Amino acid sequence: MTKKVLITGGSGFIGLHLTRHLLATEPETAITIVDNFSRGKDDSDFAEISSNPRVTLLRGDLTDNSFYTQLDSDYEHVYHLAAVNGTKLFYTMPHEVLRINMQSLMNMLDWHRTKNAAGKFCFTSSNEAYAGGLSAFNQLPIPTPEAVPLVIEDPYNPRWTYAATKLIGECFVIHYAAQYNFRALIVRPHNFYGPRAGYDHVIPEMSGRIAAHTDPFPIFGVEETRTFCYITDAVEAMSELMRSSKTDGHPVETVHIGASDEITMGGLADLLFEIGGWRPTNIEIKESPAGSVMRRCADISKIKSLVGWEPRTSLKDGLKKTYDWYIAHPRKL
Ligand SMILES: NC(=O)c1ccc[n+]([C@@H]2O[C@H](COP(=O)([O-])OP(=O)(O)OC[C@H]3O[C@@H](n4cnc5c(N)ncnc54)[C@H](O)[C@@H]3O)[C@@H](O)[C@H]2O)c1
């Protein structure tokens, strides 16, 4: 029998790569994608997957209750990726970030528990759910494991609205799954990067400046370190966790997905200069954005012990593929 998978937010960054991965690795699987294209693009990359006969596209808004009659009730795996993210939107429409992310999740959970309860539900949380603890108390362990306090540093600051939806979202998934007895998984992506990730991130921004030979070249928070997990590794991690019976029990497992090799922002720029074959004569060192932390790095020992997954793509290889994609697809002004 064909396995059925539902991916919400399937035209977005993770959704597109996850769909590609499942099409390539699970030849019997049929995939239904739901998206309202508020952020995801109906571009040539998406056309390549949505034209696959094993893919069904449903255009719809998950905050709309009436949409759910279009869904079947026998999806083995449900990946709930749809959400409003992107730091700029936290500031311009914080009330909508809260409404859309929470209403979509609530509707999805109510649909799942009543119509699809034999399936397994994956909620994509974020490292933002605990990031407040890093900056507010400066005492979380780094690399940071899953079991740390989740913190909203300041409810008046719109920056924390997205984190709030992930924090409350995790609580909903844990307690709905227990109460209504369905299988569920919470993943916390840590800086996934790769082609088609949007333009408002450090890697596309640096790549664009290298292509434009911006000199002096600004680097924000040059000494701060981050880790970057290449998207093909990341979606493999998500699907392996969903396939594993080790994440079927209660309470729901929360699992960090990320890379463990830290690099400074200055080091990242250096690698991209090498890949781009150009180097500025002057670097303009800029203050990092308010609330930024010196180090952010996931402890990934839990996913290693659960499914044996570790990132496989070196930062240099992943950056090269990402840089090439952004050079071929510059931001449209
Ligand atoms: N990319 C990362 O590194 C990262 C890090 C932490 C968490 N996450 C989480 O992973 C998930 C996927 O992230 P992404 O980077 O692919 O984001 P994305 O913005 O590229 O994709 C999200 C998709 O959801 C769709 N969507 C939004 N609201 C919708 C609605 N009401 N109805 C239907 N579709 C809707 C958008 O159109 C978009 O295609 C999100 O929940 C995000 O918060 C991602």
The ligand as an SDF file (V2000), in Angstrom:
LIG
                    3D

 44 48  0  0  0  0  0  0  0  0999 V2000
   14.9070   27.3380    8.2820 N   0  0  0  0  0  0  0  0  0  0  0  0
   15.3720   27.1830    9.5250 C   0  0  0  0  0  0  0  0  0  0  0  0
   16.5880   27.1210    9.7840 O   0  0  0  0  0  0  0  0  0  0  0  0
   14.3880   27.0700   10.6680 C   0  0  0  0  0  0  0  0  0  0  0  0
   14.8840   27.2680   11.9590 C   0  0  0  0  0  0  0  0  0  0  0  0
   14.0090   27.1280   13.0320 C   0  0  0  0  0  0  0  0  0  0  0  0
   12.6730   26.7770   12.8040 C   0  0  0  0  0  0  0  0  0  0  0  0
   12.2160   26.6090   11.5380 N   0  0  0  0  0  0  0  0  0  0  0  0
   10.7760   26.2660   11.3650 C   0  0  0  0  0  0  0  0  0  0  0  0
   10.6340   25.3050   10.3310 O   0  0  0  0  0  0  0  0  0  0  0  0
    9.4190   25.5390    9.6020 C   0  0  0  0  0  0  0  0  0  0  0  0
    9.7310   25.7090    8.1200 C   0  0  0  0  0  0  0  0  0  0  0  0
   10.6700   26.7700    7.9700 O   0  0  0  0  0  0  0  0  0  0  0  0
   11.1300   27.3070    6.5530 P   0  0  0  0  0  0  0  0  0  0  0  0
   12.4990   27.8620    6.7610 O   0  0  0  0  0  0  0  0  0  0  0  0
   10.8930   26.3000    5.5000 O   0  0  0  0  0  0  0  0  0  0  0  0
   10.1090   28.5270    6.3820 O   0  0  0  0  0  0  0  0  0  0  0  0
    9.4350   29.1170    5.0440 P   0  0  0  0  0  0  0  0  0  0  0  0
    8.9130   30.4660    5.3800 O   0  0  0  0  0  0  0  0  0  0  0  0
   10.3610   28.9960    3.8980 O   0  0  0  0  0  0  0  0  0  0  0  0
    8.2150   28.1250    4.8260 O   0  0  0  0  0  0  0  0  0  0  0  0
    7.0100   28.2310    5.5470 C   0  0  0  0  0  0  0  0  0  0  0  0
    5.8790   27.9700    4.5680 C   0  0  0  0  0  0  0  0  0  0  0  0
    4.6160   28.0280    5.2520 O   0  0  0  0  0  0  0  0  0  0  0  0
    3.6630   28.6600    4.3950 C   0  0  0  0  0  0  0  0  0  0  0  0
    2.5930   29.1910    5.2310 N   0  0  0  0  0  0  0  0  0  0  0  0
    2.6990   30.1830    6.1610 C   0  0  0  0  0  0  0  0  0  0  0  0
    1.5030   30.4100    6.7160 N   0  0  0  0  0  0  0  0  0  0  0  0
    0.6160   29.5450    6.1450 C   0  0  0  0  0  0  0  0  0  0  0  0
   -0.7880   29.2970    6.3160 C   0  0  0  0  0  0  0  0  0  0  0  0
   -1.5170   30.0030    7.1840 N   0  0  0  0  0  0  0  0  0  0  0  0
   -1.3600   28.3420    5.5600 N   0  0  0  0  0  0  0  0  0  0  0  0
   -0.6280   27.6160    4.6670 C   0  0  0  0  0  0  0  0  0  0  0  0
    0.7060   27.8110    4.4590 N   0  0  0  0  0  0  0  0  0  0  0  0
    1.3150   28.7650    5.1970 C   0  0  0  0  0  0  0  0  0  0  0  0
    4.4900   29.7390    3.6690 C   0  0  0  0  0  0  0  0  0  0  0  0
    3.8980   30.1800    2.4700 O   0  0  0  0  0  0  0  0  0  0  0  0
    5.8170   29.0120    3.4380 C   0  0  0  0  0  0  0  0  0  0  0  0
    5.8350   28.3390    2.1870 O   0  0  0  0  0  0  0  0  0  0  0  0
    8.7840   26.7740   10.2390 C   0  0  0  0  0  0  0  0  0  0  0  0
    7.8090   26.3540   11.1790 O   0  0  0  0  0  0  0  0  0  0  0  0
    9.9320   27.4620   10.9250 C   0  0  0  0  0  0  0  0  0  0  0  0
    9.4840   28.2180   12.0200 O   0  0  0  0  0  0  0  0  0  0  0  0
   13.0340   26.7690   10.4720 C   0  0  0  0  0  0  0  0  0  0  0  0
  1  2  1  0
  2  3  2  0
  2  4  1  0
  4  5  1  0
  4 44  2  0
  5  6  2  0
  6  7  1  0
  7  8  2  0
  8  9  1  0
  8 44  1  0
  9 10  1  0
  9 42  1  0
 10 11  1  0
 11 12  1  0
 11 40  1  0
 12 13  1  0
 13 14  1  0
 14 15  2  0
 14 16  1  0
 14 17  1  0
 17 18  1  0
 18 19  2  0
 18 20  1  0
 18 21  1  0
 21 22  1  0
 22 23  1  0
 23 24  1  0
 23 38  1  0
 24 25  1  0
 25 26  1  0
 25 36  1  0
 26 27  1  0
 26 35  1  0
 27 28  2  0
 28 29  1  0
 29 30  1  0
 29 35  2  0
 30 31  1  0
 30 32  2  0
 32 33  1  0
 33 34  2  0
 34 35  1  0
 36 37  1  0
 36 38  1  0
 38 39  1  0
 40 41  1  0
 40 42  1  0
 42 43  1  0
M  CHG  2   8   1  16  -1
M  END
$$$$
